[in-house]
Amino acid sequence: MSIYVKDLFQLDIFKKFKIVAGQKGLNRRLEAAQVLDFEFVDDYKDKRAIMFDKNSFVLSSLLFAKGDETILMEAMKNLVDFGISAFAYKNVIYKQLPKEIIDFADNNNLPILEFQDEDAYFEDIIFSIMNLLKADSNISLIEEKIKEIINQELSKEEIESRIDAMNPNLQNKIQTFYVEIGDEKKVMNLLLSFNPPEKLESRCIFSKYKKDILFIFSTDKEDRNLQHKLEDTLFYLGLKKDDFKIAMSEVHEDRSKIKMALEEAVQAAIVGKIENKKVIKYEEIGIYQILLPEIKSTYLQKYMKRYLNSILNINEGESDLIKTAVQYVLAGGDLNAASNRLFCHKNTVRYRVNKIHELIDPQSNKMEFFEHLDVAIKIYLLNEYMN
């Protein structure tokens, strides 16, 4: 991820800062924070290019340009050439910037922020920005470690080294929870502002995962219920449990099983989306436990395509057959439930199901037909949701 100029306004110290120019540049990326003092007096002329980093946030009192607006204009032009992301000034020397400077910043989409002497000290502003950048880096680092554990075949020692990099205090008994947020920027804002109590944070790993959040809770207690830790965490994040879809892994007695715990939570989350369940446990996902790890298997894909071919490749007027097959399977073969899902009369659904049976599996009885259809449709749905 990245921190942008607009993200600074989530920090308390920036609440009173005023944007006076360059509104269109608030999406510029930030990588550093620096102070401009006397770098634009003649003695520093040959050193300026190495004094300001690209994508930096530059602060100044503008003392160097007191009584000389031409020096101020020269400084702005140089800062734009250096590629800084934003400029902020304390309105002590200049209560209001010259119109020429405002127009120049607007034309170059360089955000200029104004603050008063009592609003903040330079060192506090720098400290706040650098902390934000560090937190962003830590979030990205942890997500990278999580993805490595999920996607790579690591030895036990390699897994332990990654756990130690994320949280060496993680206890042996672990459980993973997947909270569906669906908004990458919201996830970043939540985690950047997250300040849990030390007792909660010390034995947990909180990670951004794509557009959602993964929580890994641990304990050394015999009590296997770790759900209360999730509820506590959501409270400190300012979130309500009932507002989000939550998937959870089984409890594992050895933290080196973290790959399994992560995979279980991610897989349960996928099934939760397919079946539109608010809360879902890995142990409840049934045959998906077999299908998900092998979803890319040529044999599974071949079976699904061959079995459903007759209703996947049909005339536009009969395209409702695959939709009916999906809802019939998700309803567990219950015609009443399927009719409610499809907003159709039960007899209409029955007619369509019989037609599907006739088209794709006429030699089977009803029980065999549903068993075969159930597997094929679930492979089909996994393809849809995982792509």
N, C-alpha and C positions, 0 to 999 in steps of 0.2 A: 504494500500500500504506500501512499504518500500523504504528506501533510501539505495543505494548500493555504494560501493567505486567508481565505474565508474561514478556515478552521480555527484561526487564532481567536475569533470572537466567542468561542466557547469557553475561553479562559477568563476567569474573573478579572484578571488584571487589565483585560482589553475592553471591559464593559463600557468604559467612558471614552474610548477612542472614537474619533470622528473621521469618516472617510471624506476627504475633500477633493479627491481627483482619482482618476483611473479605476472607476467602478467596474469596468469590463475586464480588469486584470485580476480579479479576486480568485480566479481559478489557477493562478500561477503556483507552481510547486515550490515548497520551501525546503532548504537543506542546511541552513546555517543562520546565525544572527550575529551582527557586528555593529560596532559603533563608529561613526564618522566624527572626527574632531577637527584636526588641522591638515588632513591629507590633501586638501586642495589649495594649500598655500604653496608658493613656488618651491620651497625646499623639498617637497615630497613629489614633485612632478614626475620624476622617473620611476617612482616606486608604486604609483597608484594601482597599476594593473595587477599587481600581486597582493594588494591589500584587501581587495573585496572579492569574495567568492561568488561565482555564478549561483543563481537561485537563493541568494541570501536576503535576509531582512535587515535593513540598515537603519540605525537610529542616529539622530543628531539633535543638538541644540541649535545648530546653524550659527554658532558663534563665529566660525571661520569666515562667514559671509556678512558679518555685521557692517551695515552701511554700504555694501557693494553687491547689488543684485546681479551684476555680470558674473561674479565668481559663483554665485548660487546657480545661475543658469549653466555655467560651464560644468559645475559639479553634477547637475542632473543629467546632462548629456553624456558625461563620462560614465555615470552609474548605469544608464540605459545600455551603453556600449558594453559594459562589464557583464550585463545580463542579470542584474539583481532582480528580485521578485517583488519587493515592496520597500517603501521608504516611510519612516515616521519621524516627525519632528516635535519637539517640545516648544510650545508657542510662547517663548520668553523673548527671544530676539525678534522674531517675526510673529506678530499677532495674527497676521493674515498673509498668505503667500501671494506674490505678484501674479496677476492674471496670465502673464506669459508662461509662468511655471505650471500653472493649473492646466492651461491649454496644451502645453508640451506633454504633460503626464497623461492627459486624456487621449491625445493623439497616439501615444505609445503604449496605452493600456498599462501604465505603471501606477499601481495603487499608492496614494499618498495619504497617510493617516496623521491626524493632529491630536495631541494630548496636552494637558495642562501640567504645570510643575507639580501640583499636589496629587496628580493621578497615579504616578508611579516613578520609581527610580530606574535608571537605565539597567543597573545590575539585576534588578528583580525581573525586568522585562526579558532580558537575555536568558536568565535562569529559567523562566517559565517556558520560553520558546524551546530551549535546549531540552528541557524535561519532556516536553510534548514530542519532540523529534526522537528522543530516546525511547519513550513509551511506544511510539509508532514502530520503531525498529524492533523492539522486544516482541511486540504483537506479531510482526511479520516473521521474526525468527522462530517463535513458538509454532506458528502455523506451518512453517517449512519443516520443522522437526516432526510434527504430527503427520504431515503428508508423506514424509520419508518412512515413518513407521508403518503407515497404511499401505503404501505403494511398493515398498521394497522388501526383499527377503533379507532380513537382518539377523545376525547371530544374537544370542542372549546378551553378550557383552556389548554389542553395538546398540541394542535397545536400551540397556542400562545406562550407557553413556549419554544417550539422547534424553532419557528421563532426568538424569542428573543435570543436564544443561537447562532443562525446563524447570525442574523443582526437585532438588536432591532430598527434600524432606518427605516426599510422597511415600505413604505407608503401603504395606503389602496388600491389604484388602482394598480393592478398587472397583468402581462402577462408573461407567460413562453415560452421560446424558446429552442428547442432541436437541437443541432448542431451535426451532425454525423461525428465523427472523425475516429472511427473504430480501434483505436490503444490506448490501455490503457497507455502505457509508454509515448506516445506522448502527451496524455492528461495531465499526471502528469507533464511533462516537461513544457508544456504551462502554466499550472496554477501555478507552482512553480516560474516561471520567470515573471509572470503577475504582472505588477505594474501600475494599472490604476490611473487616477487622482482621488483625494478624492471626488470630486463632483459626479463622476460616481459610485465609489465604495460604497459610503455611503448609497445609496438607492437600492442596488442590492444584489443578492446572486448568486455566481458563484459556481457551483458544478460539480465535476466529477460524471458521472453516468455510471457505467460499463466501456465501451470503448469510451464513448462520453461525451459531456458537456451539462449541463442544465444551462440556464441563467434565473433568475427571476428578472425582472425589475419592478420598482414601481414608482409611481408619485402621487402628490397631486393636479396636474393640471387637468383642464377639457379636455385638449387635449388627446384623446384616443390613439393616435398613439405612440406606444413605440418602433416601429421598428428602429427608428433612433438611439436608445440606443444600439441595437444589432450591428448596423453598426459601431458605435463608438468603441464598445468593441472589435469587430473583428479587427479593425484597430490597437488598442493598443496591441492585441495579435499577430499582424503581419500576420493575415489571410485575405484572400480575400473571400468575401461572395459567389461569383460564384463557388468557389472550393469545396463547401460542400453542402450536403442536409440539409435543415433547415425545421423544423416543428414548428408550433406555436399554442398556446392555444388561446382561446377567451380572451378578457379583462374582468377582474373581479373587481367589485367595492369594495370588502371587502377582506383584506389580509387573513382572516381566511378561505377563499375559496381556499387556496393555494393547498390543496389536489386535488381539481377539476382541477385547472390550470396545475398542474404537470401531472395528468392523461391524460388530453387532449393533452398536448404536446407529451407525450410518445406514446399515441395511434396514433396520427397523424404521428409520425415518423415511426411507424410500417406500416401504410398504405402507406406512402411515399416510403418505401422500396419495398413493394409489387407492387406498381404501377409505381415505378421508377420515382418519381417526385422530382424535384430539390427543390422546395419550396411548402409546403402544409400547409393549415390552417385547424384547427380542424373542423370548420363549413363546410368544403368542403368534408368531408370523408363519408357523406351519411349514408347508412345503417350500415357501420362499427361502427357508434356510438352506435348502438343497439347490434351488435354482439360481439364487443370487451369486454365489461364488463361481458358478459355471456358466454364467449368462452369455459369455462370448464363445462358448463351445460350439463348434461346427455342428455337432450332433443335435444339440438343443435347438439351434436356429433352423436346421434342416427339418426337424420334427414339426416345429411350429408352422413353418411355411407350407410344408406338404399337407398338414392336417387342416389348416385354415384357408388353403389356396382358393377353394370354391367360393368363399365369402369375402376374401380380400380382393379378388379380381372379378367383380361383377358389374352389371350395369348401374349407372348412377341412380336409377329408380329403386334399386334394391340395396343401396348403401347402408340402410338402417339395420341390415342383418348383423354386421360386425358390431354396431353399437348395442344391439340387443344381446348379442353373445357376451359382450363385456359386462353389461349390467346384470345379466342372468348369473354369470359366474360370481360377480361381486355380491350378489344377493344370496349366494350359497345354494342356488338352484331353486329358490322359493319364487314361484310365479307372482304371488301377491306383492312381495318386496320388490321384485324386478319391475312390475307394472308401476309401482309408486316412483321408482327411480327414473323410469322412462316417461312418466306422465301419460301412460297409455292404459287402455282397458286390459284387464287380465286375459281376455280371449284373444286380443290382438297379439299380446306377448306369446301366448300359447301357440298361436298360428305360426309366428315367426320362429320360435324355438323348434317346432316340428319341421319347419322348412329347412332350418339349419341342420338339424339331425339328418334329414333326407339327403341334403347336399353333400355333407362332409363325412358322414359315418353311418350309412344306411344299414350296415350289417350288425351293428351293435345294439344291445338293449339300452333302455333309458339310463340305467345306472352306469354302465360302461361308457356310454356317450358322454355323460356329465363328467366322469373321471378324466376322460381324454380331453374334453373341451376345457376343463378347469386348468389343466397343466398348460395346454397350448395358449390359452388366453392370458395366463399369468406371465408366460414368456413374452408374449406380444406386449403386454402392459409394461413390463420391465424395460423392454426396448424403447418404448415411448417415453417413459419417465427418466431413464438414464441418459437419453440423448438430448 
